[in-house]
Amino acid sequence: MMPLMNKPIYIRGGRVVDPLAGRNETADLFVQDGLIAPLPPSPPPGAEIFEAHGCVVAPGFIDLHVHLREPGGEEAETIESGSRAAARGGFTQVVAMPNTRPPTDTAERVSFVKQRGDAAGMARVIPSGCITAGREGRDLTPVAALVAAGARALTDDGSTVMSDTLMQQAMRLAWEFGVVVMDHAQDRNSEAKGVMHEGDFSRRWQLPGIPAEAEVSVIRRDIDLARRTGCALHIQHVSTAAGCDLIREARALGLRVSGEATPHHLALCDADVDPANACLKMNPPLRSPADREALLHAISDGTLTALATDHAPHTAASKARGFLDAPFGVVGLETAVGVTYTQLVKSGLMSLSDWVERWTLGPARILGLNEPTLKPGTIADVVVLDLKTEWVVRSDAFLSRSRNTPFEGAVLTGRAVRTLLGGKTVWLQGRE
């Protein structure tokens, strides 16, 4: 859908959840001129009244790990189509990963991503920049130029920088220019031929495995380098219990270390892998039930301060190559609210406010963004969530160009029914 006219909107009767303001109460919200406005005594003439009774009203969600595939992979996703999927999912800000073709390793390419996101106008697309030229792990990118062009993070996502010396140099530059280093922490030698978690099920299916230590060893290395440099370090898509423990210990020491959990790692484990379904193939892989349990507790107790989708679209043809040869990755923008609310809040594992915080304040603080809030005078990035109604995942209804979800046919609770970006409606259920 095209953004609707930017008219005043009076959101009535919703449960306002604003972790920064400490609000969790039934209240009205008024949006005018792109901002959260002081609440008038009654809806003013000409304002749209949106009945939000039974819904949650929260700051727009932030996804700090999204693959938009443009340039080079437009058959699977474009910045515009990915932004539309984000809006439908309740996200008003997304961080675009740089593993495009060509990679986002120059200021010009960072500017391209930002400009395309601005033109789409469906979500705030925040570019990240590569750590190394071509993501080849040999030469550092021009970090100063990438940051000046708008990159808010550095990552070779999909590839780990294996040289300790080079990674330390990158962290020193990231510290100097005030950006976070985000790492796909997985030893490239250990993961080389693996397609799923190394364990009982990989042996049952006779599929090459990726050991948990492939992640743990790199997290351990990264934390040591962060300690030496003072750099802000973020571990992407944490998948192991031992990885959670290392991050917990680092944070207890006061290091600037954070981590994220993805919906698929929270909901699934290696026992769910079906070798006939490559939509269950992702990197890092679905780990053991014990690892999944550790992730659930790490996100609920604040060891991992952010949720993130790792939205990784692929064409049906590429995923049809079979489990051994299909690319890694699953889409997640349009199912993230349902999966994580169902797993974390509906299950009783964490509070509604904490869950909203993991999608808002958590990622904002990692990236150094303005902290999302619904206080008067702030930009009206708002999501209205129906967290009571069950719905069935049907990928043929996705706004993403790709359908590679591991949750096809799943019954979830929770989805965005309206998303406002700077006061403009970019998603309204029933007005697709």
Secondary structure, 3 states (H helix, E strand, C coil): CCCCCCCCEEEEEEEEEECCCCEEEEEEEEEECCEEECCCCCCCCCCEEEECCCCEEEECEEEEEECCCCCCCCCCCCHHHHHHHHHHHCEEEEEECCCCCCCCCCHHHHHHHHHHHHHHCCCEEEECECCEHHHCCCCECCHHHHHHHCCCEECCCCCCCCCHHHHHHHHHHHHHHCCEEEECCCCCCCCCCCCEECCHHHHHHCCCEECHHHHHHHHHHHHHHHHHHCCCEEECCCCCHHHHHHHHHHHHCCCCEEEEECHHHHHCCHHHCCCCCHHHCCCCCCCCHHHHHHHHHHHHCCCCCEECCCECCCCHHHHCCCCCCCCCCECCCCCHHHHHHHHHHCCCCCCHHHHHHHHCHHHHHHHCCCCCCCCCCCECCEEEEEEEEEEECCHHHCCCCCCCCCCCCCEEEEEEEEEEECCEEEEECCCC
